[in-house]
């Protein structure tokens, strides 16, 4: 597989990048309506903007075959996945911590130790 094939594959999927980017932007805006939601809402909003701008760059690559646009688009997609991975790890750590606390308290009360 060469670079041109990779770019063609990405260009064929621009519509899905735009769709998911718009979805994340709308989701982020809905979350930002409340004060508590704004704490978390900026992240999907930012990720949506990254995906949508990456798709715009891929549209430009299709029209102009500009290598810089292709590199910038791939870097934005890469940034999207890095941020998503870090956030997923943080959420997993928080979830496991809450489960340990909840079941730890339940176990202590169940055993009559507390």
VEXMILO-790559 format. One line per field, with one value per residue (C-alpha): residue in one letter; chain; x, z negated, y negated; residue number from 0. Coordinates in nm, 4 decimals. Last residue first. Layout:
! VEXMILO-790559
code: c(A|...)
unit: c(A|...)
c1: c(X|...)
c3: c(Z|...)
c2: c(Y|...)
pos: c(NUM|...)
This chain:
! VEXMILO-790559
code: c(X|X|X|X|X|X|X|X|X|X|X|X|X|X|X|X|X|X|X|X|X|X|X|X|X|X|X|X|X|X|X|X|X|X|X|X|X|X|X|X|X|X|X|X|X|X|X|X|X|X|X|X|X|X|X|X|X|X|X|X|X|X|X|X|X|X|X|X|X|X|X|X|X|X|X|X|X|X|X|X|X|X|X|X|X|X|X|X|X|X|X|X|X|X|X|X|X|X|X|X|X|X|X|X|X|X|X|X|X|X|X|X|X|X)
unit: c(A|A|A|A|A|A|A|A|A|A|A|A|A|A|A|A|A|A|A|A|A|A|A|A|A|A|A|A|A|A|A|A|A|A|A|A|A|A|A|A|A|A|A|A|A|A|A|A|A|A|A|A|A|A|A|A|A|A|A|A|A|A|A|A|A|A|A|A|A|A|A|A|A|A|A|A|A|A|A|A|A|A|A|A|A|A|A|A|A|A|A|A|A|A|A|A|A|A|A|A|A|A|A|A|A|A|A|A|A|A|A|A|A|A)
c1: c(-1.7576|-1.6685|-2.0204|-1.9283|-2.1879|-2.0845|-1.7190|-1.8084|-2.0386|-1.7745|-1.5154|-1.7667|-1.8298|-1.4678|-1.3327|-1.6031|-1.5306|-1.1596|-1.2272|-1.4500|-1.2008|-0.9180|-1.1339|-1.2325|-0.8664|-0.7754|-1.0573|-0.9495|-0.5935|-0.7127|-0.9475|-0.6680|-0.4296|-0.6973|-0.7914|-0.4240|-0.3652|-0.6630|-0.5218|-0.1764|-0.3329|-0.5041|-0.1884|0.0117|-0.2493|-0.2718|0.1083|0.1093|-0.1188|-0.3032|-0.5136|-0.8753|-0.8555|-0.6056|-0.8434|-1.1209|-0.8725|-0.8056|-1.1783|-1.1982|-0.9196|-1.1069|-1.4139|-1.2186|-1.0366|-1.3554|-1.5326|-1.2491|-1.2722|-1.6479|-1.6108|-1.3663|-1.5454|-1.8468|-1.6804|-1.6648|-1.9363|-2.1753|-2.1505|-2.2358|-2.5207|-2.5574|-2.2029|-2.3225|-2.5493|-2.2628|-2.0329|-2.2902|-2.3402|-1.9635|-1.9245|-2.1976|-2.0484|-1.7112|-1.8757|-2.0504|-1.7446|-1.5191|-1.7871|-1.8161|-1.4378|-1.4324|-1.3404|-1.0669|-0.9122|-0.9016|-0.7598|-0.4934|-0.3893|-0.3799|-0.1618|0.0741|0.1438|0.0000)
c3: c(-5.9902|-6.0034|-5.9745|-5.6791|-5.4590|-5.5739|-5.4892|-5.1603|-5.0561|-5.1407|-4.9373|-4.6586|-4.6260|-4.6707|-4.4331|-4.1776|-4.2037|-4.1493|-3.8540|-3.6942|-3.7539|-3.6072|-3.3042|-3.2512|-3.2593|-3.0126|-2.7783|-2.7981|-2.7053|-2.4137|-2.2833|-2.3032|-2.1111|-1.8583|-1.7813|-1.7645|-1.5023|-1.3005|-1.3228|-1.2158|-0.9206|-0.8073|-0.8465|-0.6417|-0.3654|-0.3594|-0.3350|-0.0461|0.1713|0.4242|0.5139|0.5238|0.3292|0.0874|0.0227|-0.0656|-0.2950|-0.4670|-0.5200|-0.6706|-0.9144|-1.0039|-1.0846|-1.2901|-1.4970|-1.5445|-1.6724|-1.9150|-2.0505|-2.1040|-2.2500|-2.5049|-2.5786|-2.7130|-3.0229|-3.2532|-3.0439|-3.1575|-3.5172|-3.4110|-3.1875|-2.8161|-2.7568|-2.7240|-2.4329|-2.2655|-2.3100|-2.1595|-1.8633|-1.8057|-1.8477|-1.5907|-1.3532|-1.3728|-1.3381|-1.0190|-0.8837|-0.9367|-0.7866|-0.4765|-0.4399|-0.4090|-0.0393|-0.1036|-0.3719|-0.1399|0.1400|-0.0975|-0.1907|0.1717|0.2573|-0.0295|0.0980|0.0000)
c2: c(0.0743|0.4430|0.5795|0.7999|0.6324|0.2839|0.3484|0.5195|0.2345|-0.0223|0.1645|0.2208|-0.1516|-0.2617|0.0037|-0.0772|-0.4489|-0.3892|-0.1578|-0.4220|-0.7039|-0.4966|-0.4057|-0.7698|-0.8750|-0.5998|-0.7004|-1.0650|-0.9695|-0.7571|-1.0270|-1.2848|-1.0598|-0.9631|-1.3238|-1.4271|-1.1565|-1.2792|-1.6304|-1.5099|-1.3242|-1.6425|-1.8504|-1.5992|-1.5957|-1.9751|-1.9989|-1.7490|-1.9622|-1.7439|-2.0515|-1.9319|-1.6058|-1.7558|-2.0471|-1.8028|-1.6274|-1.9598|-2.0077|-1.6572|-1.7460|-2.0639|-1.8553|-1.6049|-1.8684|-2.0738|-1.7642|-1.6920|-2.0472|-2.0243|-1.6769|-1.8258|-2.1519|-1.9674|-1.8194|-2.1217|-2.2831|-2.0087|-2.1296|-2.4838|-2.3736|-2.4481|-2.3228|-1.9636|-2.0552|-2.2414|-1.9415|-1.7054|-1.9409|-1.9589|-1.5825|-1.5133|-1.7708|-1.5948|-1.2540|-1.3636|-1.5465|-1.2461|-1.0240|-1.2440|-1.2489|-0.8694|-0.8477|-1.1059|-0.8859|-0.5863|-0.7986|-0.9269|-0.5744|-0.4666|-0.7671|-0.6843|-0.3354|0.0000)
pos: c(113|112|111|110|109|108|107|106|105|104|103|102|101|100|99|98|97|96|95|94|93|92|91|90|89|88|87|86|85|84|83|82|81|80|79|78|77|76|75|74|73|72|71|70|69|68|67|66|65|64|63|62|61|60|59|58|57|56|55|54|53|52|51|50|49|48|47|46|45|44|43|42|41|40|39|38|37|36|35|34|33|32|31|30|29|28|27|26|25|24|23|22|21|20|19|18|17|16|15|14|13|12|11|10|9|8|7|6|5|4|3|2|1|0)
